């Protein structure tokens, strides 16, 4: 596939496997230049080899977003290989972290979860924003699945994604004047390595109800990762206009309705995480 004239430069962390790989495929199909960042060099090489059969617009970079010392390497790559241009940042790198009741987990496991899920996302944004500001345009997409409600036995994961939701909305407010949109997406229960980790853990540790749901998910195929890729591509294209600071679901939300009602959504707390007061539910106390 030939690059398009208005080719976007896309950076995807965690892009060599799972949902990240599907997203990479989508943007390559659109003719964009895609850079995949991952800790696993073998996965990166295999993904590049697979995708290079129909597109040469792909770069790979081995780096660990949880390690702040790797960011000078990423910055140098952007300067030398991407001509200092980044149009879209997709923070897809993430882990479940320790599974089980809080008192059975270890502090270092929590720290590792937050290093990848939170600090990895935050540090990538910090690095990329100056490049986007130069063009007065850009799209940042974070992953928030599991952060909008209780998720027992996955407390570190849930807490980290809750942090991403609040970070996303706050950062969106900072960047609105620069033409940069920031949104979080919930991909739903997609069959990835995270699901495999759950099924390798005992039902008592995971929670019997969630374990049974995971078995059904595995056999049924789970949520469509292609829907997530579609939503992200629409966000990157400007399909939703200036919509920013929102939590969007790739499986529950109607993309056309969001576009049609975007001005109303932008000026409201629709698709946001909020404290609900009694009066919001028509209670008089």
C-alpha positions as CSV (number, residue, x, y, z in Angstrom):
1,X,0.0,0.0,0.0
2,X,1.3,3.4,-1.0
3,X,1.5,6.2,1.7
4,X,-1.2,8.8,1.3
5,X,-0.4,12.4,0.6
6,X,-1.7,13.6,4.0
7,X,0.0,10.7,5.8
8,X,-0.3,10.9,9.6
9,X,2.5,9.8,11.9
10,X,1.1,7.4,14.5
11,X,2.9,6.1,17.6
12,X,1.4,3.1,19.4
13,X,2.8,1.8,22.7
14,X,2.1,-1.9,23.2
15,X,1.6,-2.1,19.5
16,X,3.1,-5.5,18.7
17,X,0.4,-7.6,20.2
18,X,-3.2,-7.8,21.3
19,X,-5.4,-4.8,20.6
20,X,-2.3,-2.7,19.7
21,X,-1.5,-4.9,16.8
22,X,-5.1,-4.6,15.4
23,X,-4.9,-0.8,15.7
24,X,-1.6,-0.8,13.9
25,X,-3.1,-2.8,11.1
26,X,-5.9,-0.3,10.8
27,X,-3.7,2.7,10.4
28,X,-1.4,0.9,7.9
29,X,-4.5,0.1,5.8
30,X,-5.3,3.8,5.9
31,X,-1.8,4.6,4.5
32,X,-0.4,6.2,7.6
33,X,3.1,5.9,9.0
34,X,3.0,3.7,12.1
35,X,5.7,3.4,14.8
36,X,5.3,0.5,17.3
37,X,6.9,0.7,20.7
38,X,7.2,-2.4,22.9
39,X,9.6,-4.0,25.4
40,X,9.5,-7.3,23.4
41,X,11.8,-7.0,20.4
42,X,10.9,-10.4,19.0
43,X,7.2,-9.5,19.0
44,X,8.1,-6.2,17.3
45,X,10.2,-7.9,14.6
46,X,7.5,-10.5,13.9
47,X,4.8,-7.8,13.6
48,X,6.9,-5.7,11.3
49,X,7.7,-8.7,9.1
50,X,4.0,-9.6,8.9
51,X,2.8,-6.1,8.1
52,X,5.7,-5.3,5.7
53,X,4.2,-7.7,3.2
54,X,1.7,-5.0,2.2
55,X,3.0,-1.8,3.8
56,X,6.5,-0.4,4.3
57,X,5.2,2.5,6.4
58,X,6.1,0.9,9.7
59,X,8.9,1.5,12.2
60,X,9.6,-0.5,15.4
61,X,11.4,0.7,18.5
62,X,12.2,-1.4,21.5
63,X,11.6,0.7,24.6
64,X,10.0,0.3,28.1
65,X,7.5,3.1,28.8
66,X,7.7,2.2,32.5
67,X,11.4,3.1,32.5
68,X,12.0,6.9,32.4
69,X,15.5,6.4,31.2
70,X,14.2,5.1,27.9
71,X,12.5,8.3,26.9
72,X,15.6,10.0,25.6
73,X,15.8,7.0,23.2
74,X,12.2,7.6,22.1
75,X,12.8,11.3,21.6
76,X,15.9,10.7,19.5
77,X,13.9,8.3,17.3
78,X,11.2,10.9,16.8
79,X,13.7,13.5,15.8
80,X,15.7,11.3,13.4
81,X,13.1,8.9,11.9
82,X,9.8,10.9,12.1
83,X,11.2,14.3,11.2
84,X,10.0,15.6,14.6
85,X,6.4,15.0,13.7
86,X,3.8,13.1,15.7
87,X,0.1,13.4,14.9
88,X,-1.4,10.6,17.0
89,X,-0.3,9.0,20.2
90,X,-2.1,5.8,21.3
91,X,-1.1,4.6,24.8
92,X,-2.1,0.9,24.5
93,X,0.6,-0.6,26.7
94,X,-0.9,-2.1,29.9
95,X,-0.9,-4.9,32.4
96,X,-3.5,-6.4,34.8
97,X,-1.0,-6.4,37.6
98,X,-1.5,-8.6,40.7
99,X,-4.7,-10.6,40.9
100,X,-6.4,-11.4,44.2
101,X,-7.6,-9.7,47.3
102,X,-5.6,-6.6,48.2
103,X,-4.0,-8.1,51.3
104,X,-2.6,-10.9,49.2
105,X,-0.8,-8.6,46.8
106,X,2.6,-7.1,47.1
107,X,3.7,-3.4,47.1
108,X,6.2,-3.9,44.3
109,X,3.5,-5.5,42.1
110,X,1.3,-2.4,42.6
111,X,4.3,-0.2,41.8
112,X,4.9,-2.1,38.6
113,X,1.3,-1.8,37.5
114,X,1.3,1.9,38.0
115,X,4.7,2.3,36.3
116,X,3.3,0.8,33.1
117,X,-0.4,1.8,33.1
118,X,-0.1,5.3,34.6
119,X,3.4,6.6,34.4
120,X,4.0,5.0,31.0
121,X,1.0,6.9,29.7
122,X,1.8,10.1,31.5
123,X,5.5,10.1,30.4
124,X,4.6,9.4,26.8
125,X,2.2,12.3,26.8
126,X,4.8,14.6,28.4
127,X,7.3,13.6,25.6
128,X,4.9,13.9,22.7
129,X,3.0,17.1,23.6
130,X,5.7,19.6,22.5
131,X,5.8,18.0,19.1
132,X,2.0,18.3,18.7
133,X,2.1,21.9,19.9
134,X,4.4,22.9,17.1
135,X,1.7,21.9,14.6
136,X,-1.1,23.1,16.8
137,X,-2.8,19.8,16.2
138,X,-2.8,16.3,17.6
139,X,-4.7,13.3,19.0
140,X,-3.9,11.5,22.2
141,X,-5.8,8.3,23.0
142,X,-5.5,6.5,26.3
143,X,-7.0,3.2,27.5
144,X,-9.4,3.3,30.4
145,X,-11.1,-0.1,30.5
146,X,-11.8,-1.3,34.0
147,X,-11.5,2.2,35.5
148,X,-15.1,3.4,35.6
149,X,-16.4,1.0,38.2
150,X,-15.4,-1.5,40.9
151,X,-13.3,-4.4,39.8
152,X,-12.7,-6.7,42.8
153,X,-9.5,-8.8,42.9
154,X,-8.0,-6.5,40.3
155,X,-7.6,-3.4,42.5
156,X,-4.3,-2.3,41.2
157,X,-5.5,-2.4,37.6
158,X,-8.8,-0.7,38.4
159,X,-7.1,2.0,40.4
160,X,-4.5,2.6,37.6
161,X,-7.3,3.0,35.0
162,X,-9.3,5.3,37.3
163,X,-6.2,7.4,37.4
164,X,-6.0,7.4,33.6
165,X,-9.6,8.6,33.4
166,X,-9.0,11.6,35.6
167,X,-5.6,12.3,33.9
168,X,-7.3,12.3,30.5
169,X,-9.9,14.8,31.4
170,X,-7.4,17.1,33.1
171,X,-4.9,17.0,30.3
172,X,-7.7,17.6,27.7
173,X,-8.5,20.9,29.5
174,X,-4.8,21.9,29.4
175,X,-4.4,21.2,25.7
176,X,-7.7,22.5,24.2
177,X,-6.2,25.8,23.2
178,X,-3.5,24.0,21.2
179,X,-5.9,22.0,19.0
180,X,-4.9,18.8,20.7
181,X,-7.7,16.3,21.8
182,X,-7.3,13.8,24.5
183,X,-9.8,11.0,25.1
184,X,-9.9,7.6,26.8
185,X,-11.5,4.5,25.4
186,X,-12.9,1.4,26.9
187,X,-12.4,-1.5,24.5
188,X,-14.6,-4.0,26.3
189,X,-13.7,-7.7,27.1
190,X,-11.3,-8.4,24.2
191,X,-9.5,-11.7,24.0
192,X,-5.8,-10.8,24.7
193,X,-2.9,-12.0,26.8
194,X,-4.7,-10.4,29.8
195,X,-7.5,-12.9,29.4
196,X,-5.0,-15.7,29.2
197,X,-3.5,-14.5,32.5
198,X,-6.9,-14.6,34.1
199,X,-7.7,-18.2,32.9
200,X,-4.3,-19.4,34.2
201,X,-5.2,-18.1,37.7
202,X,-7.4,-20.0,40.1
203,X,-11.2,-19.1,40.2
204,X,-10.9,-18.4,43.9
205,X,-8.2,-15.8,43.4
206,X,-9.9,-14.2,40.3
207,X,-13.4,-14.4,41.7
208,X,-15.7,-17.3,40.5
209,X,-18.2,-15.0,38.8
210,X,-15.5,-13.2,36.8
211,X,-13.7,-16.4,36.0
212,X,-16.8,-18.0,34.6
213,X,-17.5,-14.8,32.5
214,X,-13.9,-15.1,31.2
215,X,-14.4,-18.7,30.2
216,X,-17.5,-17.6,28.2
217,X,-15.5,-14.7,26.7
218,X,-12.8,-17.1,25.6
219,X,-15.1,-19.5,23.9
220,X,-17.3,-16.8,22.3
221,X,-14.4,-14.7,20.9
222,X,-15.0,-11.7,23.2
223,X,-15.5,-8.1,22.1
224,X,-14.3,-7.1,18.7
225,X,-10.9,-5.4,18.7
226,X,-11.7,-4.2,15.2
227,X,-14.4,-1.9,16.8
228,X,-11.7,-0.4,19.0
229,X,-9.5,0.2,16.0
230,X,-12.4,1.8,14.2
231,X,-13.1,4.1,17.1
232,X,-9.5,5.1,17.4
233,X,-9.2,5.8,13.6
234,X,-12.3,8.0,13.8
235,X,-10.9,10.0,16.7
236,X,-7.6,10.4,14.8
237,X,-9.4,11.6,11.7
238,X,-11.2,14.4,13.5
239,X,-14.6,12.7,12.8
240,X,-15.9,13.8,16.2
241,X,-14.7,17.4,15.9
242,X,-13.3,19.0,19.1
243,X,-14.6,16.2,21.4
244,X,-12.0,15.8,24.2
245,X,-11.7,14.7,27.8
246,X,-14.3,11.9,27.4
247,X,-14.5,8.2,28.1
248,X,-15.8,6.4,25.0
249,X,-16.8,2.7,24.7
250,X,-16.0,0.9,21.4
251,X,-18.7,-1.6,22.0
252,X,-21.5,0.3,23.7
253,X,-21.4,3.7,22.0
254,X,-23.0,4.6,18.7
255,X,-20.3,6.5,16.8
256,X,-22.7,8.2,14.4
257,X,-24.8,9.5,17.3
258,X,-21.7,10.8,19.1
259,X,-20.7,12.8,15.9
260,X,-24.3,14.1,15.4
261,X,-24.5,15.3,19.1
262,X,-20.9,16.2,19.6
263,X,-21.5,19.8,20.4
264,X,-24.0,18.9,23.1
265,X,-21.6,16.2,24.5
266,X,-18.6,18.6,24.6
267,X,-20.6,21.1,26.7
268,X,-21.8,18.5,29.2
269,X,-20.5,15.8,31.6
270,X,-21.8,13.1,29.3
271,X,-19.1,10.3,28.9
272,X,-17.3,11.6,32.1
273,X,-16.7,10.1,35.5
274,X,-18.6,12.1,38.1
275,X,-19.8,12.0,41.7
276,X,-23.6,11.5,41.8
277,X,-25.5,13.6,44.3
278,X,-28.9,12.7,45.7
279,X,-30.5,15.5,43.7
280,X,-29.1,14.0,40.5
281,X,-31.4,11.0,41.2
282,X,-34.4,13.2,42.2
283,X,-34.0,12.5,45.9
284,X,-35.0,15.4,48.1
285,X,-32.5,14.7,50.9
